[in-house]
Amino acid sequence: MASGSQSGRIESFERLTRQHGLPLTVQRRTVFEILLGREDHPTADQVYDEARPRLAGISRTTVYRILDTFVQHGLITKICHPGPAVRFDPKVRRHDHLVCLHCEKVIDIEDRRLARLPCPDVRGHGFEIWDYHVHFLGVCAGCRNRKKGGSGSRKPLRRSDGKPAARSARETFKKGR
């Protein structure tokens, strides 16, 4: 059963689909409900795995198409992170992320100061900035606790030059302070 804020988001979703001329199918509603019920910024495959028991016969392609349609219409966002799979976020208001370089967990963070960061002058590149998101790279509490217990076997993500991404980001941050 949907919570009050979740049912409000579903009502808003239904209204937005009508405004965009999108048919409100059972598949679209189910995929949106799955996204609202998760806080882990799921991949398309994770959404598909959760949708299969609820919708007999739904295909992986259908889930991918639904997610792409939602992104195109601004109903959800596609987030960038160091991991190999695209992740989706139903929270479209301004916020940023903490990204664990060990387990690829993505955590929402809201800090008004980040929304006031000045954009760089990119006119020389012929680029027009529309928006930005801040991703803080590090290690989540779960991975730190597993490492203390000795069971943290997953290796951190690596940069293209083979150096650990976490150490590099940490060094860069400390130097910039």
ABEGO torsion letter per residue (X at the ends): XBBAAAAAAAAAAAAAAAAAGBBBBAAAAAAAAAAAABAAGBBAAAAAAAAAAABBGBBAAAAAAAAAAAAAAGABBBBBBABABBBBBABABBBBBBBBAAAGBBBBBBBAAAAABBBBBAAAAGBBBABBBBBBBBBBAAAAAAAAAGABABBBBBBAAGBBAAAAAAAAAAAAX
